[in-house]
Amino acid sequence: MEKYLLIVLITLMLISCAGSDSNDSDSIPPEKPFLYPHLGDTGDGEVLNPFSNQMIQPNDNNNGIDAVPDGNWIRLMWDWEFQNDIDLSGINIHRYRMDNSGIIDLRHIASIESENFQYIDMTLDNSPGQAISTTWYYFIEVLDQSGNSTLSDTVSYKLSFKPLLDSPANEAILQADQSIIFSWEPIGLPLFYRVIVFDEDHNYLWKYDEYQTEESEFSIVADFFFTVGNSYIWRVDAFENLVEPSGSESVERTFTISN
């Protein structure tokens, strides 16, 4: 009996030591995450996804850092290979802006679970005077359970003012034999506006680009065949320039086509 207890104790000690040594010797950081830059916008032509090296049609779910319709917020997207990262413990989100002196206002804005691949920065609501027309820079830090970490590259985005939608009203019921007129109120001086129509499952269907000039009326008649009985989602995106990732997305409205 004593011999048996001695064997058990020795076995437990060996297991304990092996676990400790493994933990203490883990100095390998996680794989570097790929934080997506802005790849394009809904309604654009195909672009190359630099992570998968495949051509994609940009939309709200795959186009990298971007504005969102719900608020003056910025959405981040990332990816990485998990083969060697079985002990991840979390992700830290960091943000800063810049002035003539360099980086300012560098801060840790969130800690999230490592299973996430997206994050929407709603904390910009806390900086209402700076949220719009400021270029925001982001990077993420991936942590493992041994305290090792890896930083991503940095991406950036600048929010523009959201267009205000006039008509159709939200949840409007429109007749099939009438012209569907989309109108909106411009805010600020973007380069152009894009009217976008989705089906009720948010699949992209149609767009119209309106470049802002002195003759712009901010109202267009849709040249799209809408099906009776179907519901649709529409919004207007604004694009400030084509050099720097920037823009905004209006709130989204729905309408239904009736006989």
C-alpha positions as CSV (number, residue, x, y, z in Angstrom):
1,M,0.0,0.0,0.0
2,E,2.8,2.4,0.9
3,K,4.6,1.6,-2.3
4,Y,1.4,2.3,-4.3
5,L,1.0,5.7,-2.5
6,L,4.6,6.6,-3.2
7,I,4.1,5.9,-7.0
8,V,0.9,8.0,-7.0
9,L,2.7,10.9,-5.3
10,I,5.7,10.7,-7.7
11,T,3.3,10.7,-10.7
12,L,1.4,13.7,-9.4
13,M,4.7,15.6,-8.8
14,L,5.9,14.8,-12.4
15,I,2.6,16.0,-13.9
16,S,2.7,19.2,-11.8
17,C,6.3,19.9,-12.8
18,A,5.6,19.2,-16.5
19,G,2.7,21.6,-16.5
20,S,4.7,24.3,-14.7
21,D,7.7,23.9,-17.1
22,S,5.4,24.1,-20.1
23,N,3.8,27.3,-18.9
24,D,7.1,28.9,-17.9
25,S,8.8,28.0,-21.1
26,D,6.0,29.3,-23.4
27,S,7.7,32.5,-24.8
28,I,6.2,32.1,-28.3
29,P,3.9,35.0,-29.1
30,P,0.6,34.5,-31.0
31,E,0.4,34.7,-34.7
32,K,0.2,38.3,-36.0
33,P,-3.4,39.2,-36.7
34,F,-4.3,40.8,-40.0
35,L,-6.3,43.9,-39.4
36,Y,-8.1,44.8,-42.6
37,P,-7.7,48.2,-44.1
38,H,-10.7,49.7,-46.0
39,L,-11.0,47.5,-49.1
40,G,-13.9,49.2,-50.8
41,D,-17.6,49.9,-50.4
42,T,-21.0,48.3,-51.2
43,G,-21.6,48.9,-54.9
44,D,-17.9,48.9,-55.9
45,G,-16.5,46.5,-58.4
46,E,-14.4,43.4,-57.3
47,V,-11.2,44.0,-55.2
48,L,-8.5,41.8,-54.0
49,N,-8.7,40.5,-50.4
50,P,-5.1,40.8,-49.3
51,F,-5.5,38.1,-46.6
52,S,-7.0,35.4,-48.7
53,N,-5.5,36.6,-52.0
54,Q,-8.9,36.2,-53.6
55,M,-11.2,38.6,-55.4
56,I,-14.3,39.7,-53.5
57,Q,-17.3,42.0,-54.0
58,P,-17.1,44.5,-51.2
59,N,-20.0,44.7,-48.9
60,D,-20.8,45.5,-45.2
61,N,-19.5,42.2,-44.1
62,N,-16.1,41.9,-45.8
63,N,-14.7,45.3,-46.7
64,G,-12.5,46.0,-43.6
65,I,-12.5,49.1,-41.5
66,D,-15.6,51.2,-42.3
67,A,-18.4,53.4,-41.1
68,V,-21.7,51.9,-40.0
69,P,-25.3,53.1,-40.4
70,D,-26.2,52.9,-36.7
71,G,-24.1,55.8,-35.3
72,N,-21.0,57.8,-35.8
73,W,-19.0,54.6,-35.2
74,I,-16.2,52.7,-36.9
75,R,-16.1,49.0,-37.4
76,L,-12.9,47.0,-37.4
77,M,-12.4,43.5,-39.0
78,W,-9.4,41.2,-38.6
79,D,-8.3,37.6,-39.4
80,W,-5.3,35.3,-38.7
81,E,-4.2,31.8,-38.8
82,F,-4.9,29.7,-35.7
83,Q,-2.7,26.7,-36.2
84,N,-0.3,27.5,-33.4
85,D,-2.6,29.7,-31.3
86,I,-4.5,27.3,-29.0
87,D,-4.0,29.3,-25.8
88,L,-5.3,32.8,-26.8
89,S,-6.8,34.7,-23.9
90,G,-8.1,37.9,-25.4
91,I,-7.7,40.9,-27.7
92,N,-7.0,44.5,-26.8
93,I,-8.3,47.3,-29.1
94,H,-6.2,50.5,-29.3
95,R,-6.9,53.8,-31.0
96,Y,-5.1,57.1,-31.5
97,R,-5.2,60.2,-33.6
98,M,-2.5,62.5,-34.9
99,D,-1.6,66.2,-35.1
100,N,1.5,68.1,-36.2
101,S,3.5,66.8,-33.2
102,G,2.7,63.2,-34.0
103,I,0.6,60.6,-32.2
104,I,-1.8,61.9,-29.6
105,D,-4.7,60.5,-27.5
106,L,-3.3,56.9,-27.6
107,R,-5.7,54.8,-25.6
108,H,-6.8,51.3,-24.9
109,I,-10.6,51.4,-25.7
110,A,-11.7,47.7,-25.3
111,S,-10.7,44.2,-24.3
112,I,-12.7,41.4,-26.0
113,E,-12.7,37.7,-26.3
114,S,-10.3,36.1,-28.8
115,E,-13.1,34.4,-30.6
116,N,-14.2,37.7,-32.1
117,F,-13.2,38.9,-35.5
118,Q,-15.0,42.3,-35.5
119,Y,-15.4,45.2,-33.2
120,I,-17.5,48.4,-33.5
121,D,-16.0,51.4,-31.8
122,M,-19.0,53.1,-30.2
123,T,-16.7,55.1,-27.8
124,L,-16.4,57.8,-30.5
125,D,-19.8,59.0,-29.1
126,N,-17.7,60.2,-26.1
127,S,-15.9,62.6,-28.4
128,P,-18.7,64.3,-30.3
129,G,-16.6,67.3,-31.4
130,Q,-13.9,65.1,-32.8
131,A,-15.7,62.0,-34.1
132,I,-16.4,63.6,-37.5
133,S,-13.7,64.7,-39.8
134,T,-10.9,63.2,-37.6
135,T,-8.7,60.4,-39.0
136,W,-8.8,57.6,-36.4
137,Y,-6.0,55.1,-36.3
138,Y,-6.5,51.6,-34.8
139,F,-4.4,48.5,-34.0
140,I,-5.1,45.4,-32.0
141,E,-3.1,43.3,-29.6
142,V,-3.6,39.5,-29.3
143,L,-2.7,38.0,-26.0
144,D,-2.1,34.4,-24.9
145,Q,-2.5,32.8,-21.5
146,S,1.3,33.0,-20.8
147,G,1.3,36.8,-21.2
148,N,2.8,36.9,-24.7
149,S,1.3,39.3,-27.1
150,T,1.5,40.3,-30.8
151,L,0.5,43.6,-32.4
152,S,-1.3,44.0,-35.7
153,D,-0.5,46.6,-38.3
154,T,-2.4,50.0,-38.1
155,V,-5.4,50.9,-40.2
156,S,-7.3,54.2,-40.3
157,Y,-10.6,55.8,-41.2
158,K,-12.2,59.3,-41.2
159,L,-16.0,59.7,-40.7
160,S,-18.0,62.2,-42.7
161,F,-21.4,63.7,-41.8
162,K,-24.3,61.3,-42.4
163,P,-26.8,62.3,-45.1
164,L,-30.4,62.8,-43.7
165,L,-33.0,60.8,-45.6
166,D,-36.2,62.5,-46.7
167,S,-38.2,60.0,-48.7
168,P,-39.5,57.3,-48.9
169,A,-40.4,57.4,-45.2
170,N,-39.4,54.5,-43.1
171,E,-41.8,51.5,-43.5
172,A,-43.5,53.3,-46.4
173,I,-45.9,51.3,-48.6
174,L,-45.4,52.3,-52.2
175,Q,-47.6,51.5,-55.2
176,A,-46.1,49.4,-57.9
177,D,-47.2,51.7,-60.7
178,Q,-45.6,54.8,-59.1
179,S,-42.1,56.1,-59.6
180,I,-39.8,55.4,-56.6
181,I,-38.0,58.6,-55.8
182,F,-35.2,58.6,-53.3
183,S,-34.3,62.0,-51.8
184,W,-32.0,63.1,-49.0
185,E,-30.5,66.2,-47.4
186,P,-26.8,66.7,-47.9
187,I,-24.6,67.4,-44.8
188,G,-21.1,68.7,-45.4
189,L,-19.3,68.7,-48.7
190,P,-18.6,65.1,-49.7
191,L,-17.3,64.2,-53.2
192,F,-20.4,62.1,-54.0
193,Y,-23.3,60.3,-52.6
194,R,-24.4,56.7,-53.3
195,V,-28.0,55.6,-53.0
196,I,-28.1,51.8,-52.2
197,V,-31.0,49.4,-52.2
198,F,-30.9,46.0,-50.5
199,D,-33.4,43.2,-50.3
200,E,-34.9,42.4,-46.9
201,D,-32.0,40.0,-46.2
202,H,-29.6,42.9,-46.8
203,N,-28.3,41.5,-50.1
204,Y,-27.1,44.3,-52.4
205,L,-29.4,45.0,-55.4
206,W,-28.8,48.4,-56.9
207,K,-26.9,51.7,-56.5
208,Y,-26.9,55.2,-57.9
209,D,-23.9,57.6,-57.6
210,E,-24.7,61.3,-57.3
211,Y,-21.6,63.6,-57.6
212,Q,-22.1,66.8,-55.7
213,T,-22.2,69.9,-57.9
214,E,-24.0,73.2,-57.9
215,E,-26.7,71.5,-59.9
216,S,-27.2,68.5,-57.6
217,E,-30.8,68.0,-56.5
218,F,-30.2,65.1,-54.1
219,S,-33.2,63.3,-55.5
220,I,-33.3,60.5,-58.0
221,V,-35.8,58.3,-59.7
222,A,-34.9,54.6,-59.3
223,D,-34.4,52.8,-62.6
224,F,-34.8,49.4,-60.9
225,F,-37.6,46.9,-61.1
226,F,-39.2,46.5,-57.7
227,T,-41.3,43.3,-57.2
228,V,-44.8,43.6,-55.8
229,G,-45.1,42.2,-52.3
230,N,-41.4,42.5,-51.5
231,S,-39.8,44.7,-48.9
232,Y,-36.5,46.6,-49.4
233,I,-33.9,48.5,-47.4
234,W,-32.3,51.7,-48.6
235,R,-29.7,54.2,-47.4
236,V,-27.3,56.8,-48.7
237,D,-23.6,56.6,-48.3
238,A,-21.3,59.7,-48.5
239,F,-17.7,59.7,-49.7
240,E,-15.5,62.6,-48.8
241,N,-12.6,61.8,-51.1
242,L,-10.9,58.9,-52.9
243,V,-7.4,59.3,-51.4
244,E,-8.0,58.6,-47.8
245,P,-10.4,55.9,-46.4
246,S,-13.3,58.1,-45.4
247,G,-17.1,58.4,-45.6
248,S,-20.4,57.8,-43.8
249,E,-23.5,55.7,-44.0
250,S,-27.0,57.1,-43.3
251,V,-29.5,55.3,-41.2
252,E,-31.3,52.6,-43.1
253,R,-35.0,52.7,-44.0
254,T,-37.4,50.0,-45.3
255,F,-40.3,50.2,-47.7
256,T,-42.7,47.7,-49.3
257,I,-44.1,47.5,-52.8
258,S,-47.9,47.0,-53.0
259,N,-50.4,46.6,-55.8
